[in-house]
Amino acid sequence: MQQLLRAPQAPLMFSLVAATGLCLFIFAIAVLMQPASSVVSQERTAELICLQLAFVPERAAAVVLNFSAEERKAITQLLVPGDIGLTWGMGLTLAGLISLLAMRLPGNWLRVGAFIMWAPFVSATFDSIEDIFLFTIVSQFVVDAAAAINPTLTFLASTAATIKFIALIVVTPAFGIAGIVKGLSVDRSISALIVYLLLAFAIISIAPSSYQGIAACF
C-alpha cells in the first residue's frame, strides 16, 4: 500500500479520485436526492441519525412514524439511491485527500496513512449496507404504519452505522487533523497547502454535525 502512495503517478491518480468523488457527491445532492429533499427538509433529515442508531424495532418505529406517509416514501428515495451516491462521493473525496496528505508525510506517518486511506471506503461500504437495511425498514412502514419490523434488520443496520461512524468521524478526522499539523512542518508547498485546506474543510463539514446528531439521539 505504501508503494501505491509512492508511485510516480500517485498525485494525479488520487487527485482524480478526489475530483470524481466530489462530482458524485454533487450529483447525489443535486439529482438523486433533490426530489425527496423537497418533501423532507434538511432539518428533519438530521433525525434519521437516530434511525441509523436505533438498534431495536421500537426505537426505529418511533423515528419513522414521526414522519408523515409522504415523508416516509421520500425517505426511501433519500436512502436509495440518494445516500448511497452521497456516501460514495464522500468516501472517494476523503480517500483521495487523505492519500494526497499521506504521501507528503515521512516515515511512520506514511505507513499509517497507507492504512487510514482505506477508512473512507470502509465507511462508504458499511453506509451502503446500512442504507439497504434502512430502506427495507422504512419501506415496510410506507406500506403499513403498523408493520412489525424484524429485530435483526434494525440491529444489523445500526451495527453497520456504528462501524461507518467510527471510520468516518473518528479514524479519518483523527489522522487527517494530526496529519495536517505534521504536514505543515515538513511540506508547505502550494499544492500541499491546497490539500490541507480541502481536507480540513471536508472534515469540518462532516464531523461536527454528525457528533451533534448522534448526541441528540441519546
Number of C-alpha atoms within 10 A of each C-alpha: 12 14 10 13 23 14 11 10 10 17 18 11 17 20 18 15 20 24 17 18 24 20 15 20 25 16 17 22 17 13 12 22 22 16 15 21 20 11 14 20 11 10 7 11 13 16 18 18 19 22 25 26 21 22 20 19 19 13 14 23 21 13 18 22 16 11 16 12 16 12 21 25 20 21 27 22 20 26 25 17 17 25 24 23 24 26 24 24 25 27 28 27 28 29 25 28 25 29 29 26 28 27 22 22 21 12 7 9 18 21 16 14 26 19 13 22 27 20 22 25 21 19 26 25 19 21 29 25 19 26 25 19 22 25 21 17 24 26 18 16 19 22 12 11 15 11 14 13 18 11 14 13 19 27 18 18 28 25 19 22 25 18 16 24 22 15 22 26 19 15 15 24 22 14 19 27 15 11 21 24 12 16 22 15 10 13 15 13 10 9 10 18 16 12 20 24 12 15 24 16 11 17 18 12 11 14 17 12 13 16 13 12 16 18 11 12 14 7
